[in-house]
Amino acid sequence: MNGFTGTISTILSTANKIQAPAINRARCFLCASAYNAKEGEKYCFSCTSILDQVGDKILLEQLLNSMCMVIY
């Protein structure tokens, strides 16, 4: 699991460096980066790309929602 977490952190930090500045700023619930949000979006493009590759979306969303409640 540590290798997976490290890989995700590396991908997100690299992707955040190459994103264009956001005009309509919102914070990603997962990585807390600022991004140009459309209405109803919770996650930045980088996190959304990674989450799209996960198999069990319902379980993942429950996990992320509980994490976000603890963080925020």
N, CA, C and O atoms as a Tripos MOL2 file, in Angstrom:
@<TRIPOS>MOLECULE
protein
  288   287    72     0     0
PROTEIN
NO_CHARGES

@<TRIPOS>ATOM
      1 N           0.8210   -1.1940    0.0000 N.3       1 MET1
      2 CA          0.0000    0.0000    0.0000 C.3       1 MET1
      3 C           0.8630    1.2550    0.0000 C.2       1 MET1
      4 O           0.4810    2.2540   -0.6100 O.2       1 MET1
      5 N           2.0200    1.2340    0.6680 N.am      2 ASN2
      6 CA          2.8840    2.4130    0.7080 C.3       2 ASN2
      7 C           3.3670    2.8010   -0.6790 C.2       2 ASN2
      8 O           3.4520    3.9870   -0.9970 O.2       2 ASN2
      9 N           3.6790    1.8260   -1.4990 N.am      3 GLY3
     10 CA          4.1110    2.1210   -2.8610 C.3       3 GLY3
     11 C           3.0130    2.7860   -3.6670 C.2       3 GLY3
     12 O           3.2730    3.7150   -4.4310 O.2       3 GLY3
     13 N           1.7830    2.3120   -3.4990 N.am      4 PHE4
     14 CA          0.6350    2.8940   -4.1980 C.3       4 PHE4
     15 C           0.4310    4.3400   -3.7650 C.2       4 PHE4
     16 O           0.2310    5.2200   -4.6020 O.2       4 PHE4
     17 N           0.4810    4.5840   -2.4650 N.am      5 THR5
     18 CA          0.3000    5.9410   -1.9390 C.3       5 THR5
     19 C           1.3810    6.8770   -2.4580 C.2       5 THR5
     20 O           1.0940    8.0140   -2.8320 O.2       5 THR5
     21 N           2.6140    6.4070   -2.4800 N.am      6 GLY6
     22 CA          3.7140    7.2170   -2.9980 C.3       6 GLY6
     23 C           3.5460    7.5290   -4.4690 C.2       6 GLY6
     24 O           3.8150    8.6500   -4.9030 O.2       6 GLY6
     25 N           3.1070    6.5540   -5.2380 N.am      7 THR7
     26 CA          2.8800    6.7610   -6.6700 C.3       7 THR7
     27 C           1.7890    7.7940   -6.9050 C.2       7 THR7
     28 O           1.9470    8.6800   -7.7450 O.2       7 THR7
     29 N           0.6930    7.6930   -6.1810 N.am      8 ILE8
     30 CA         -0.4110    8.6490   -6.3170 C.3       8 ILE8
     31 C           0.0640   10.0490   -5.9480 C.2       8 ILE8
     32 O          -0.2450   11.0140   -6.6480 O.2       8 ILE8
     33 N           0.8130   10.1670   -4.8550 N.am      9 SER9
     34 CA          1.3200   11.4800   -4.4320 C.3       9 SER9
     35 C           2.2190   12.0910   -5.4930 C.2       9 SER9
     36 O           2.1350   13.2900   -5.7600 O.2       9 SER9
     37 N           3.0720   11.2860   -6.0960 N.am     10 THR10
     38 CA          3.9690   11.7780   -7.1420 C.3      10 THR10
     39 C           3.1860   12.2430   -8.3590 C.2      10 THR10
     40 O           3.4710   13.3050   -8.9130 O.2      10 THR10
     41 N           2.2070   11.4620   -8.7760 N.am     11 ILE11
     42 CA          1.3930   11.8250   -9.9390 C.3      11 ILE11
     43 C           0.6510   13.1270   -9.6740 C.2      11 ILE11
     44 O           0.6320   14.0170  -10.5240 O.2      11 ILE11
     45 N           0.0420   13.2420   -8.5060 N.am     12 LEU12
     46 CA         -0.7280   14.4440   -8.1880 C.3      12 LEU12
     47 C           0.1550   15.6760   -8.0840 C.2      12 LEU12
     48 O          -0.2240   16.7440   -8.5640 O.2      12 LEU12
     49 N           1.3140   15.5540   -7.4730 N.am     13 SER13
     50 CA          2.1790   16.7250   -7.3370 C.3      13 SER13
     51 C           2.7060   17.1660   -8.6930 C.2      13 SER13
     52 O           2.8290   18.3650   -8.9450 O.2      13 SER13
     53 N           3.0180   16.2250   -9.5670 N.am     14 THR14
     54 CA          3.4800   16.5740  -10.9110 C.3      14 THR14
     55 C           2.3560   17.2050  -11.7150 C.2      14 THR14
     56 O           2.5660   18.2140  -12.3880 O.2      14 THR14
     57 N           1.1770   16.6260  -11.6520 N.am     15 ALA15
     58 CA          0.0410   17.1550  -12.4100 C.3      15 ALA15
     59 C          -0.3430   18.5500  -11.9340 C.2      15 ALA15
     60 O          -0.7210   19.3940  -12.7460 O.2      15 ALA15
     61 N          -0.2540   18.8040  -10.6400 N.am     16 ASN16
     62 CA         -0.6010   20.1270  -10.1180 C.3      16 ASN16
     63 C           0.3560   21.1970  -10.6140 C.2      16 ASN16
     64 O          -0.0360   22.3540  -10.7630 O.2      16 ASN16
     65 N           1.5940   20.8310  -10.8710 N.am     17 LYS17
     66 CA          2.5790   21.7970  -11.3490 C.3      17 LYS17
     67 C           2.3200   22.2080  -12.7930 C.2      17 LYS17
     68 O           2.6900   23.3110  -13.1940 O.2      17 LYS17
     69 N           1.6900   21.3360  -13.5830 N.am     18 ILE18
     70 CA          1.4920   21.6550  -14.9970 C.3      18 ILE18
     71 C           0.0950   22.1760  -15.3130 C.2      18 ILE18
     72 O          -0.1860   22.5100  -16.4640 O.2      18 ILE18
     73 N          -0.7850   22.2530  -14.3190 N.am     19 GLN19
     74 CA         -2.1250   22.7750  -14.5620 C.3      19 GLN19
     75 C          -2.0770   24.2890  -14.7190 C.2      19 GLN19
     76 O          -1.2860   24.9690  -14.0650 O.2      19 GLN19
     77 N          -2.9250   24.8000  -15.5880 N.am     20 ALA20
     78 CA         -3.0290   26.2470  -15.7830 C.3      20 ALA20
     79 C          -3.6660   26.8860  -14.5530 C.2      20 ALA20
     80 O          -4.4200   26.2320  -13.8330 O.2      20 ALA20
     81 N          -3.3660   28.1570  -14.3130 N.am     21 PRO21
     82 CA         -3.9870   28.8460  -13.1680 C.3      21 PRO21
     83 C          -5.5090   28.8400  -13.2820 C.2      21 PRO21
     84 O          -6.0580   29.0350  -14.3660 O.2      21 PRO21
     85 N          -6.1640   28.6230  -12.1900 N.am     22 ALA22
     86 CA         -7.6240   28.5500  -12.1770 C.3      22 ALA22
     87 C          -8.2290   29.9300  -11.9470 C.2      22 ALA22
     88 O          -7.7750   30.6790  -11.0820 O.2      22 ALA22
     89 N          -9.2510   30.2580  -12.7230 N.am     23 ILE23
     90 CA         -9.9530   31.5350  -12.5620 C.3      23 ILE23
     91 C         -11.0560   31.3690  -11.5230 C.2      23 ILE23
     92 O         -11.1330   32.1440  -10.5690 O.2      23 ILE23
     93 N         -11.8990   30.3740  -11.7010 N.am     24 ASN24
     94 CA        -12.9720   30.0740  -10.7600 C.3      24 ASN24
     95 C         -12.4320   29.0360   -9.7820 C.2      24 ASN24
     96 O         -12.6280   27.8370   -9.9790 O.2      24 ASN24
     97 N         -11.7680   29.4800   -8.7510 N.am     25 ARG25
     98 CA        -11.0280   28.5740   -7.8750 C.3      25 ARG25
     99 C         -11.9270   27.7730   -6.9460 C.2      25 ARG25
    100 O         -12.8510   28.2980   -6.3250 O.2      25 ARG25
    101 N         -11.6260   26.5050   -6.8750 N.am     26 ALA26
    102 CA        -12.2470   25.5940   -5.9190 C.3      26 ALA26
    103 C         -11.1320   24.7030   -5.4010 C.2      26 ALA26
    104 O         -10.0730   24.6130   -6.0210 O.2      26 ALA26
    105 N         -11.3520   24.0540   -4.2910 N.am     27 ARG27
    106 CA        -10.3590   23.1480   -3.7170 C.3      27 ARG27
    107 C         -10.7970   21.7070   -3.9280 C.2      27 ARG27
    108 O         -11.9430   21.3410   -3.6660 O.2      27 ARG27
    109 N          -9.8600   20.9010   -4.4090 N.am     28 CYS28
    110 CA        -10.1030   19.4710   -4.5760 C.3      28 CYS28
    111 C         -10.2320   18.8390   -3.1900 C.2      28 CYS28
    112 O          -9.4140   19.1100   -2.3100 O.2      28 CYS28
    113 N         -11.2440   18.0040   -2.9890 N.am     29 PHE29
    114 CA        -11.4550   17.3600   -1.6980 C.3      29 PHE29
    115 C         -10.3640   16.3440   -1.3800 C.2      29 PHE29
    116 O         -10.1200   16.0410   -0.2120 O.2      29 PHE29
    117 N          -9.7080   15.8190   -2.4090 N.am     30 LEU30
    118 CA         -8.7250   14.7680   -2.1860 C.3      30 LEU30
    119 C          -7.3210   15.3120   -1.9650 C.2      30 LEU30
    120 O          -6.6600   14.9320   -0.9990 O.2      30 LEU30
    121 N          -6.8550   16.1940   -2.8440 N.am     31 CYS31
    122 CA         -5.4710   16.6720   -2.7360 C.3      31 CYS31
    123 C          -5.3730   18.1290   -2.3000 C.2      31 CYS31
    124 O          -4.2720   18.6310   -2.0770 O.2      31 CYS31
    125 N          -6.5060   18.8140   -2.1770 N.am     32 ALA32
    126 CA         -6.5850   20.2100   -1.7070 C.3      32 ALA32
    127 C          -5.9510   21.2200   -2.6630 C.2      32 ALA32
    128 O          -5.6710   22.3490   -2.2610 O.2      32 ALA32
    129 N          -5.7230   20.8390   -3.9020 N.am     33 SER33
    130 CA         -5.1900   21.8030   -4.8650 C.3      33 SER33
    131 C          -6.3270   22.6760   -5.3980 C.2      33 SER33
    132 O          -7.4840   22.2570   -5.4340 O.2      33 SER33
    133 N          -5.9760   23.8940   -5.8090 N.am     34 ALA34
    134 CA         -6.9640   24.8010   -6.3960 C.3      34 ALA34
    135 C          -7.1100   24.4600   -7.8730 C.2      34 ALA34
    136 O          -6.1210   24.1810   -8.5520 O.2      34 ALA34
    137 N          -8.3290   24.4810   -8.3640 N.am     35 TYR35
    138 CA         -8.5670   24.1660   -9.7750 C.3      35 TYR35
    139 C          -9.7990   24.9000  -10.2650 C.2      35 TYR35
    140 O         -10.5860   25.4110   -9.4680 O.2      35 TYR35
    141 N          -9.9630   24.9490  -11.5720 N.am     36 ASN36
    142 CA        -11.0980   25.6050  -12.2070 C.3      36 ASN36
    143 C         -12.2750   24.6350  -12.1880 C.2      36 ASN36
    144 O         -12.3380   23.7150  -13.0040 O.2      36 ASN36
    145 N         -13.1950   24.8360  -11.2700 N.am     37 ALA37
    146 CA        -14.2730   23.8730  -11.0430 C.3      37 ALA37
    147 C         -15.5170   24.2030  -11.8470 C.2      37 ALA37
    148 O         -15.9010   25.3620  -12.0050 O.2      37 ALA37
    149 N         -16.1280   23.1460  -12.3460 N.am     38 LYS38
    150 CA        -17.4700   23.2530  -12.9060 C.3      38 LYS38
    151 C         -18.4300   22.9130  -11.7790 C.2      38 LYS38
    152 O         -18.0310   22.3000  -10.7900 O.2      38 LYS38
    153 N         -19.6700   23.2970  -11.9140 N.am     39 GLU39
    154 CA        -20.6440   23.0770  -10.8470 C.3      39 GLU39
    155 C         -20.7870   21.5920  -10.5260 C.2      39 GLU39
    156 O         -20.9720   20.7710  -11.4240 O.2      39 GLU39
    157 N         -20.7000   21.2580   -9.2590 N.am     40 GLY40
    158 CA        -20.8790   19.8840   -8.8130 C.3      40 GLY40
    159 C         -19.6110   19.0490   -8.7660 C.2      40 GLY40
    160 O         -19.6500   17.9160   -8.2850 O.2      40 GLY40
    161 N         -18.5030   19.5610   -9.2410 N.am     41 GLU41
    162 CA        -17.2520   18.8120   -9.2060 C.3      41 GLU41
    163 C         -16.6410   18.8570   -7.8120 C.2      41 GLU41
    164 O         -16.6270   19.9020   -7.1620 O.2      41 GLU41
    165 N         -16.1330   17.7020   -7.3580 N.am     42 LYS42
    166 CA        -15.4710   17.6320   -6.0560 C.3      42 LYS42
    167 C         -13.9640   17.5020   -6.2020 C.2      42 LYS42
    168 O         -13.2130   17.9010   -5.3110 O.2      42 LYS42
    169 N         -13.5170   16.9430   -7.3300 N.am     43 TYR43
    170 CA        -12.1140   16.5880   -7.4810 C.3      43 TYR43
    171 C         -11.5030   17.2900   -8.6940 C.2      43 TYR43
    172 O         -12.1800   17.5400   -9.6910 O.2      43 TYR43
    173 N         -10.2150   17.6000   -8.5900 N.am     44 CYS44
    174 CA         -9.4980   18.2220   -9.7010 C.3      44 CYS44
    175 C          -9.3130   17.1970  -10.8300 C.2      44 CYS44
    176 O          -9.6170   16.0160  -10.6610 O.2      44 CYS44
    177 N          -8.8210   17.6560  -11.9580 N.am     45 PHE45
    178 CA         -8.6400   16.7900  -13.1210 C.3      45 PHE45
    179 C          -7.7010   15.6270  -12.8090 C.2      45 PHE45
    180 O          -7.9580   14.4940  -13.2160 O.2      45 PHE45
    181 N          -6.6150   15.9030  -12.0880 N.am     46 SER46
    182 CA         -5.6330   14.8620  -11.7640 C.3      46 SER46
    183 C          -6.2540   13.7530  -10.9300 C.2      46 SER46
    184 O          -6.0860   12.5710  -11.2290 O.2      46 SER46
    185 N          -6.9710   14.1420   -9.8820 N.am     47 CYS47
    186 CA         -7.6050   13.1440   -9.0140 C.3      47 CYS47
    187 C          -8.7100   12.4020   -9.7530 C.2      47 CYS47
    188 O          -8.8610   11.1910   -9.5930 O.2      47 CYS47
    189 N          -9.4760   13.1170  -10.5560 N.am     48 THR48
    190 CA        -10.5420   12.4860  -11.3270 C.3      48 THR48
    191 C          -9.9710   11.4330  -12.2710 C.2      48 THR48
    192 O         -10.5500   10.3570  -12.4210 O.2      48 THR48
    193 N          -8.8460   11.7310  -12.9050 N.am     49 SER49
    194 CA         -8.2070   10.7790  -13.8190 C.3      49 SER49
    195 C          -7.8090    9.5040  -13.0930 C.2      49 SER49
    196 O          -7.9920    8.4020  -13.6080 O.2      49 SER49
    197 N          -7.2660    9.6630  -11.8990 N.am     50 ILE50
    198 CA         -6.8610    8.4900  -11.1210 C.3      50 ILE50
    199 C          -8.0830    7.7250  -10.6340 C.2      50 ILE50
    200 O          -8.1180    6.4960  -10.6990 O.2      50 ILE50
    201 N          -9.0790    8.4460  -10.1480 N.am     51 LEU51
    202 CA        -10.2830    7.7970   -9.6240 C.3      51 LEU51
    203 C         -11.0490    7.0490  -10.7110 C.2      51 LEU51
    204 O         -11.7130    6.0530  -10.4230 O.2      51 LEU51
    205 N         -10.9650    7.5160  -11.9500 N.am     52 ASP52
    206 CA        -11.6400    6.8460  -13.0590 C.3      52 ASP52
    207 C         -11.0810    5.4470  -13.3100 C.2      52 ASP52
    208 O         -11.7410    4.6170  -13.9360 O.2      52 ASP52
    209 N          -9.8700    5.1840  -12.8240 N.am     53 GLN53
    210 CA         -9.2430    3.8860  -13.0440 C.3      53 GLN53
    211 C          -9.5220    2.8980  -11.9120 C.2      53 GLN53
    212 O          -9.0800    1.7500  -11.9700 O.2      53 GLN53
    213 N         -10.2450    3.3320  -10.8920 N.am     54 VAL54
    214 CA        -10.5480    2.4790   -9.7400 C.3      54 VAL54
    215 C         -11.7790    1.6360  -10.0450 C.2      54 VAL54
    216 O         -12.7300    2.1170  -10.6620 O.2      54 VAL54
    217 N         -11.7600    0.3840   -9.6150 N.am     55 GLY55
    218 CA        -12.8500   -0.5340   -9.9100 C.3      55 GLY55
    219 C         -14.1410   -0.2700   -9.1540 C.2      55 GLY55
    220 O         -15.1750   -0.0320   -9.7790 O.2      55 GLY55
    221 N         -14.1130   -0.3050   -7.8300 N.am     56 ASP56
    222 CA        -15.3260   -0.1820   -7.0120 C.3      56 ASP56
    223 C         -15.5540    1.2770   -6.6370 C.2      56 ASP56
    224 O         -15.0760    1.7380   -5.6010 O.2      56 ASP56
    225 N         -16.2740    1.9910   -7.4710 N.am     57 LYS57
    226 CA        -16.4690    3.4310   -7.2930 C.3      57 LYS57
    227 C         -17.3130    3.7640   -6.0570 C.2      57 LYS57
    228 O         -17.0610    4.7700   -5.3940 O.2      57 LYS57
    229 N         -18.3020    2.9380   -5.7430 N.am     58 ILE58
    230 CA        -19.1750    3.2180   -4.5960 C.3      58 ILE58
    231 C         -18.3820    3.1220   -3.2920 C.2      58 ILE58
    232 O         -18.4830    4.0000   -2.4350 O.2      58 ILE58
    233 N         -17.6010    2.0660   -3.1470 N.am     59 LEU59
    234 CA        -16.7810    1.9050   -1.9510 C.3      59 LEU59
    235 C         -15.7460    3.0200   -1.8550 C.2      59 LEU59
    236 O         -15.5060    3.5550   -0.7720 O.2      59 LEU59
    237 N         -15.1400    3.3670   -2.9730 N.am     60 LEU60
    238 CA        -14.1460    4.4390   -2.9870 C.3      60 LEU60
    239 C         -14.7770    5.7690   -2.5860 C.2      60 LEU60
    240 O         -14.1880    6.5180   -1.8070 O.2      60 LEU60
    241 N         -15.9510    6.0700   -3.1010 N.am     61 GLU61
    242 CA        -16.6090    7.3320   -2.7680 C.3      61 GLU61
    243 C         -16.9470    7.3940   -1.2780 C.2      61 GLU61
    244 O         -16.8070    8.4460   -0.6550 O.2      61 GLU61
    245 N         -17.3880    6.2800   -0.7080 N.am     62 GLN62
    246 CA        -17.6740    6.2500    0.7300 C.3      62 GLN62
    247 C         -16.4100    6.5150    1.5360 C.2      62 GLN62
    248 O         -16.4340    7.2590    2.5170 O.2      62 GLN62
    249 N         -15.3110    5.9050    1.1180 N.am     63 LEU63
    250 CA        -14.0340    6.1020    1.7990 C.3      63 LEU63
    251 C         -13.5850    7.5540    1.7080 C.2      63 LEU63
    252 O         -13.1790    8.1480    2.7060 O.2      63 LEU63
    253 N         -13.6590    8.1250    0.5030 N.am     64 LEU64
    254 CA        -13.2310    9.5080    0.3130 C.3      64 LEU64
    255 C         -14.1260   10.4820    1.0680 C.2      64 LEU64
    256 O         -13.6330   11.4530    1.6420 O.2      64 LEU64
    257 N         -15.4250   10.2390    1.0760 N.am     65 ASN65
    258 CA        -16.3370   11.1180    1.8130 C.3      65 ASN65
    259 C         -16.0180   11.1100    3.3010 C.2      65 ASN65
    260 O         -16.0390   12.1580    3.9460 O.2      65 ASN65
    261 N         -15.7230    9.9350    3.8500 N.am     66 SER66
    262 CA        -15.3840    9.8780    5.2750 C.3      66 SER66
    263 C         -14.0560   10.5680    5.5440 C.2      66 SER66
    264 O         -13.8950   11.2090    6.5820 O.2      66 SER66
    265 N         -13.0970   10.4480    4.6240 N.am     67 MET67
    266 CA        -11.8150   11.1390    4.7780 C.3      67 MET67
    267 C         -12.0040   12.6430    4.7040 C.2      67 MET67
    268 O         -11.4060   13.3810    5.4870 O.2      67 MET67
    269 N         -12.8160   13.0990    3.7870 N.am     68 CYS68
    270 CA        -13.0300   14.5340    3.6110 C.3      68 CYS68
    271 C         -13.7140   15.1370    4.8340 C.2      68 CYS68
    272 O         -13.4290   16.2770    5.2000 O.2      68 CYS68
    273 N         -14.5970   14.3990    5.4620 N.am     69 MET69
    274 CA        -15.2700   14.9060    6.6570 C.3      69 MET69
    275 C         -14.2760   15.0750    7.7980 C.2      69 MET69
    276 O         -14.4000   16.0050    8.5950 O.2      69 MET69
    277 N         -13.2940   14.1860    7.8820 N.am     70 VAL70
    278 CA        -12.2810   14.2790    8.9320 C.3      70 VAL70
    279 C         -11.3500   15.4540    8.6640 C.2      70 VAL70
    280 O         -10.9810   16.1790    9.5870 O.2      70 VAL70
    281 N         -10.9700   15.6460    7.3990 N.am     71 ILE71
    282 CA        -10.0310   16.7090    7.0290 C.3      71 ILE71
    283 C         -10.6830   18.0740    7.1470 C.2      71 ILE71
    284 O         -10.0890   19.0020    7.6960 O.2      71 ILE71
    285 N         -11.8980   18.2020    6.6380 N.am     72 TYR72
    286 CA        -12.5490   19.5100    6.6220 C.3      72 TYR72
    287 C         -13.4780   19.5800    7.7730 C.2      72 TYR72
    288 O         -14.1440   20.5970    7.9670 O.2      72 TYR72
@<TRIPOS>BOND
     1     1     2 1
     2     2     3 1
     3     3     4 2
     4     3     5 am
     5     5     6 1
     6     6     7 1
     7     7     8 2
     8     7     9 am
     9     9    10 1
    10    10    11 1
    11    11    12 2
    12    11    13 am
    13    13    14 1
    14    14    15 1
    15    15    16 2
    16    15    17 am
    17    17    18 1
    18    18    19 1
    19    19    20 2
    20    19    21 am
    21    21    22 1
    22    22    23 1
    23    23    24 2
    24    23    25 am
    25    25    26 1
    26    26    27 1
    27    27    28 2
    28    27    29 am
    29    29    30 1
    30    30    31 1
    31    31    32 2
    32    31    33 am
    33    33    34 1
    34    34    35 1
    35    35    36 2
    36    35    37 am
    37    37    38 1
    38    38    39 1
    39    39    40 2
    40    39    41 am
    41    41    42 1
    42    42    43 1
    43    43    44 2
    44    43    45 am
    45    45    46 1
    46    46    47 1
    47    47    48 2
    48    47    49 am
    49    49    50 1
    50    50    51 1
    51    51    52 2
    52    51    53 am
    53    53    54 1
    54    54    55 1
    55    55    56 2
    56    55    57 am
    57    57    58 1
    58    58    59 1
    59    59    60 2
    60    59    61 am
    61    61    62 1
    62    62    63 1
    63    63    64 2
    64    63    65 am
    65    65    66 1
    66    66    67 1
    67    67    68 2
    68    67    69 am
    69    69    70 1
    70    70    71 1
    71    71    72 2
    72    71    73 am
    73    73    74 1
    74    74    75 1
    75    75    76 2
    76    75    77 am
    77    77    78 1
    78    78    79 1
    79    79    80 2
    80    79    81 am
    81    81    82 1
    82    82    83 1
    83    83    84 2
    84    83    85 am
    85    85    86 1
    86    86    87 1
    87    87    88 2
    88    87    89 am
    89    89    90 1
    90    90    91 1
    91    91    92 2
    92    91    93 am
    93    93    94 1
    94    94    95 1
    95    95    96 2
    96    95    97 am
    97    97    98 1
    98    98    99 1
    99    99   100 2
   100    99   101 am
   101   101   102 1
   102   102   103 1
   103   103   104 2
   104   103   105 am
   105   105   106 1
   106   106   107 1
   107   107   108 2
   108   107   109 am
   109   109   110 1
   110   110   111 1
   111   111   112 2
   112   111   113 am
   113   113   114 1
   114   114   115 1
   115   115   116 2
   116   115   117 am
   117   117   118 1
   118   118   119 1
   119   119   120 2
   120   119   121 am
   121   121   122 1
   122   122   123 1
   123   123   124 2
   124   123   125 am
   125   125   126 1
   126   126   127 1
   127   127   128 2
   128   127   129 am
   129   129   130 1
   130   130   131 1
   131   131   132 2
   132   131   133 am
   133   133   134 1
   134   134   135 1
   135   135   136 2
   136   135   137 am
   137   137   138 1
   138   138   139 1
   139   139   140 2
   140   139   141 am
   141   141   142 1
   142   142   143 1
   143   143   144 2
   144   143   145 am
   145   145   146 1
   146   146   147 1
   147   147   148 2
   148   147   149 am
   149   149   150 1
   150   150   151 1
   151   151   152 2
   152   151   153 am
   153   153   154 1
   154   154   155 1
   155   155   156 2
   156   155   157 am
   157   157   158 1
   158   158   159 1
   159   159   160 2
   160   159   161 am
   161   161   162 1
   162   162   163 1
   163   163   164 2
   164   163   165 am
   165   165   166 1
   166   166   167 1
   167   167   168 2
   168   167   169 am
   169   169   170 1
   170   170   171 1
   171   171   172 2
   172   171   173 am
   173   173   174 1
   174   174   175 1
   175   175   176 2
   176   175   177 am
   177   177   178 1
   178   178   179 1
   179   179   180 2
   180   179   181 am
   181   181   182 1
   182   182   183 1
   183   183   184 2
   184   183   185 am
   185   185   186 1
   186   186   187 1
   187   187   188 2
   188   187   189 am
   189   189   190 1
   190   190   191 1
   191   191   192 2
   192   191   193 am
   193   193   194 1
   194   194   195 1
   195   195   196 2
   196   195   197 am
   197   197   198 1
   198   198   199 1
   199   199   200 2
   200   199   201 am
   201   201   202 1
   202   202   203 1
   203   203   204 2
   204   203   205 am
   205   205   206 1
   206   206   207 1
   207   207   208 2
   208   207   209 am
   209   209   210 1
   210   210   211 1
   211   211   212 2
   212   211   213 am
   213   213   214 1
   214   214   215 1
   215   215   216 2
   216   215   217 am
   217   217   218 1
   218   218   219 1
   219   219   220 2
   220   219   221 am
   221   221   222 1
   222   222   223 1
   223   223   224 2
   224   223   225 am
   225   225   226 1
   226   226   227 1
   227   227   228 2
   228   227   229 am
   229   229   230 1
   230   230   231 1
   231   231   232 2
   232   231   233 am
   233   233   234 1
   234   234   235 1
   235   235   236 2
   236   235   237 am
   237   237   238 1
   238   238   239 1
   239   239   240 2
   240   239   241 am
   241   241   242 1
   242   242   243 1
   243   243   244 2
   244   243   245 am
   245   245   246 1
   246   246   247 1
   247   247   248 2
   248   247   249 am
   249   249   250 1
   250   250   251 1
   251   251   252 2
   252   251   253 am
   253   253   254 1
   254   254   255 1
   255   255   256 2
   256   255   257 am
   257   257   258 1
   258   258   259 1
   259   259   260 2
   260   259   261 am
   261   261   262 1
   262   262   263 1
   263   263   264 2
   264   263   265 am
   265   265   266 1
   266   266   267 1
   267   267   268 2
   268   267   269 am
   269   269   270 1
   270   270   271 1
   271   271   272 2
   272   271   273 am
   273   273   274 1
   274   274   275 1
   275   275   276 2
   276   275   277 am
   277   277   278 1
   278   278   279 1
   279   279   280 2
   280   279   281 am
   281   281   282 1
   282   282   283 1
   283   283   284 2
   284   283   285 am
   285   285   286 1
   286   286   287 1
   287   287   288 2
@<TRIPOS>SUBSTRUCTURE
     1 MET1         2 RESIDUE 1 A MET
     2 ASN2         6 RESIDUE 1 A ASN
     3 GLY3        10 RESIDUE 1 A GLY
     4 PHE4        14 RESIDUE 1 A PHE
     5 THR5        18 RESIDUE 1 A THR
     6 GLY6        22 RESIDUE 1 A GLY
     7 THR7        26 RESIDUE 1 A THR
     8 ILE8        30 RESIDUE 1 A ILE
     9 SER9        34 RESIDUE 1 A SER
    10 THR10       38 RESIDUE 1 A THR
    11 ILE11       42 RESIDUE 1 A ILE
    12 LEU12       46 RESIDUE 1 A LEU
    13 SER13       50 RESIDUE 1 A SER
    14 THR14       54 RESIDUE 1 A THR
    15 ALA15       58 RESIDUE 1 A ALA
    16 ASN16       62 RESIDUE 1 A ASN
    17 LYS17       66 RESIDUE 1 A LYS
    18 ILE18       70 RESIDUE 1 A ILE
    19 GLN19       74 RESIDUE 1 A GLN
    20 ALA20       78 RESIDUE 1 A ALA
    21 PRO21       82 RESIDUE 1 A PRO
    22 ALA22       86 RESIDUE 1 A ALA
    23 ILE23       90 RESIDUE 1 A ILE
    24 ASN24       94 RESIDUE 1 A ASN
    25 ARG25       98 RESIDUE 1 A ARG
    26 ALA26      102 RESIDUE 1 A ALA
    27 ARG27      106 RESIDUE 1 A ARG
    28 CYS28      110 RESIDUE 1 A CYS
    29 PHE29      114 RESIDUE 1 A PHE
    30 LEU30      118 RESIDUE 1 A LEU
    31 CYS31      122 RESIDUE 1 A CYS
    32 ALA32      126 RESIDUE 1 A ALA
    33 SER33      130 RESIDUE 1 A SER
    34 ALA34      134 RESIDUE 1 A ALA
    35 TYR35      138 RESIDUE 1 A TYR
    36 ASN36      142 RESIDUE 1 A ASN
    37 ALA37      146 RESIDUE 1 A ALA
    38 LYS38      150 RESIDUE 1 A LYS
    39 GLU39      154 RESIDUE 1 A GLU
    40 GLY40      158 RESIDUE 1 A GLY
    41 GLU41      162 RESIDUE 1 A GLU
    42 LYS42      166 RESIDUE 1 A LYS
    43 TYR43      170 RESIDUE 1 A TYR
    44 CYS44      174 RESIDUE 1 A CYS
    45 PHE45      178 RESIDUE 1 A PHE
    46 SER46      182 RESIDUE 1 A SER
    47 CYS47      186 RESIDUE 1 A CYS
    48 THR48      190 RESIDUE 1 A THR
    49 SER49      194 RESIDUE 1 A SER
    50 ILE50      198 RESIDUE 1 A ILE
    51 LEU51      202 RESIDUE 1 A LEU
    52 ASP52      206 RESIDUE 1 A ASP
    53 GLN53      210 RESIDUE 1 A GLN
    54 VAL54      214 RESIDUE 1 A VAL
    55 GLY55      218 RESIDUE 1 A GLY
    56 ASP56      222 RESIDUE 1 A ASP
    57 LYS57      226 RESIDUE 1 A LYS
    58 ILE58      230 RESIDUE 1 A ILE
    59 LEU59      234 RESIDUE 1 A LEU
    60 LEU60      238 RESIDUE 1 A LEU
    61 GLU61      242 RESIDUE 1 A GLU
    62 GLN62      246 RESIDUE 1 A GLN
    63 LEU63      250 RESIDUE 1 A LEU
    64 LEU64      254 RESIDUE 1 A LEU
    65 ASN65      258 RESIDUE 1 A ASN
    66 SER66      262 RESIDUE 1 A SER
    67 MET67      266 RESIDUE 1 A MET
    68 CYS68      270 RESIDUE 1 A CYS
    69 MET69      274 RESIDUE 1 A MET
    70 VAL70      278 RESIDUE 1 A VAL
    71 ILE71      282 RESIDUE 1 A ILE
    72 TYR72      286 RESIDUE 1 A TYR
